[in-house]
Structure formats: structure tokens, C-alpha cells
Amino acid sequence: MTSKLMAQLKNEKLQLDVWSDLPDMHVYTGYYLNGEQGKYGRIYRKYAGIALECQYYPNGINYKDRYLLPILKKGKKMSHYIRYELKGV
């Protein structure tokens, strides 16, 4: 499987491109943050962060397309490609 652009985040200064050969991406936002204290005493407010996680489909075990199955059998090897590319705009 070839890698494809999974996500692109951009503001006036930076752009983040996420490339992967995995079929799915989960996105978690800081929507539910409400003043939680983090590392070094930093306070995290609503929308303070985002996580972009390339992976198999959450229900992938039930898909009929054998290529998408997240199963690694004994003696077999598996590798995937994920690239996070950060650049100035």
C-alpha cells in the first residue's frame, strides 16, 4: 500500500502534514480540556491540543477485505509508514 496524505493542519506560520500507509486515522482534540494542569504546571484549556493517530479501522477485525485486517500471525513481519512533516508557511 502506498502512503497518502491523511491530514493537513495549517495556520499563518506552520503547516503539519501527516502521511501514512495505514487505512484510518483517529483524531482527538482538546475539546474536553477545562483548565487541567499538565507537565511543569502548564494549564490546558479547551481546544489546547490535538492528537492524530494513524492506525487500522477500530472494527477492522470484522472487515471482509483481508488486506485491512490488523492481525499479525506467528513468524510473519509487518511494518507501516507514518510521517509527520512540520514546515514553515
N, C-alpha and C positions, 0 to 999 in steps of 0.2 A: 504494500500500500504506500502511496506517495504522501508526503506531508502536505497539509493545506493550512491556509490561514484560518485559525479558529476564532480569534478575537483581535480587535484593534481598539485601543483606548488612546485618546488624544486630547491634549489641551493646548494652550497657546505656546507652551515651552517644550513639552515632551510628548513622545508617542511610544506606546508599547504594543508590539505585535507578538502574538502567540501562535506558533506553528506546531503542528503535531500530525502524526500518522494514526493516532487513536480516533475512534469514531465519535466521541462525545466530549463535552466539556460541562463541568458544573461550575456555576458562578455563585459565590457567596458574597453578600455585601454587608456593610456595617449598619444596615438599616435598624437593627435592634439595639445597637450600642446607645447607652444613655448615661454618659459620664463615668464609665467604668475606668478604674485605674489600671494601667498596664505597667510594663517594664520601665524602670527608672522614674516611677511616679507620674508618667505621662497620662493625661486624661483623654479617653477616647469617646468622642461624641458621635451622634447619629451620622451615618454615612462616612465615617472616618477611614474606612478601608474596604478592600475588595480582594477576594481570592479567586483565581482562575485555575481550575484543576482539570487537566485533560485526563480522560480515563475511558473505560468501557461503559456501555449503557448500564444503568443501575439494575435493570431487569434482563441483562444480556444473556443470562443462562437460559432464558426461555425463548430466545430468538431462533428461528429455523436456519438462518444464514450461518453456516458453520464458521465462516471467517470471523464473525463478530463474537464468538464465544470466548469468554475470559477464563479459559481453562488451560493450565499448563500440565501436561502429562509427564510422568516419571521418565527421566532420561532425555527429555526434549528441552530445547532452549527457546527463549522468547526475548525479543528486545523491541523497544519502541523509541520513538523520537519525539522530544518536546524541546522547543527552543523559545525562550523569552528574549525578545530583541528590544532593547530600550535605546532610543535615539532622540537627539535634539531636533526640534522642528524649526 
